[in-house]
Amino acid sequence: MCRNIRMLFNFDPPVTDDEIRAASLQFVRKISGFNKPSKANEQAFNEAVEGVMRVSATLLHSLETTAEPKNREEEAAKARARNALRFQS
C-alpha cells in the first residue's frame, strides 16, 4: 500500500508536485485504512491528502543539505537490485 512513499529530498531533478501528491495519497490511505473512501468520507479524505501534500511540500522546499543531489535513475537501479535479491525465489 505504501509503495509511493519514498524519499523525495535531494534528487536531481527536484521533486515534483505529482510525486508529493502520490506519497501524500499513500500516507492518507495507510493511516485511514481506505483505498478509496466512501462518499460520506470523501471530502475529509481529500482534504487530508491536500493537507499532507502542503505540509510535505513546505518541508521539502525548506530542507537544506551540502550533499550532492542523488540521481533518480541510479537510485532506482539500486532499488531494483535490492528487490531482486530480496524477492528472488
N, C-alpha and C positions, 0 to 999 in steps of 0.2 A: 504494500500500500504506500510505502514512503520512498519509492524509487526516484522521485524527482527532488527529494530533499537531499541536496548535496552542497558541498562547499561552493560558495558563489563569489568569494572575495579574492582579489589579487590575481585575476586572469587577464590575458590579452587575447582577444578583445574583451573589454569590460562586460560585466553582467548586463543583461537586457531586462526590460520590464516584463517580457514574457517569461523569462526564466524565474524572476522573482515571484510572479503570479503563480506559476506552476508549483513552486516549492510551497508557497502560502496555501494554495488549494490542498496539497497533500497534507500539510500540517493540520489544517482545519478538519479535513476528512479523518485523520488519525485521532485527534482528540475528541471529535464529536461522535465517531463511530458510524457516520453516514458517508456512503459513497456518493449518493445523490439524496438530498433531503426531501422530505415531503413538502407539499405546498404550504402547509402550516409553518414549517421551519425554514423555508427557502430564503426569506428576507434576512432572517438572523444569520443564517449560514453565509450568504453572500456578503453581508456587512462584516462578518468576522474575517472572511477572505480578504476583503479590501483593507480592513484594519491591520491585519498581519502584513499585508503587502506594503502598506505605507510605512509601518514601523521598520520592516526589514530593509526597505529602500533607504530610509533615513540612516539606519545603522551602516549599511554597506557603503554609502556615499560619505560617511563620517570617518570611517576607519582609515588609519594611515599605517604604512609599513615601509621599511627600507629594503625589503626583499624584492628581487626581480619578479615580475609577473610570470605566472605559470602559463605554459602553452596548453590550450584546451585539447588539441589533438594528442599531444604527448601524454597528458593526464588520462585521457580516455583510453589510450592504448595500454597504459599501465593498469587501469581498472579492468579492462578486458582480460589481460594476462592474469591478474589476481583471481578473477572469476573463473577463468578456465582451470586454474589449479584447484580452486575451492570446489567446483562442481564437476570435476572430472569423474567419470564412472569406472 
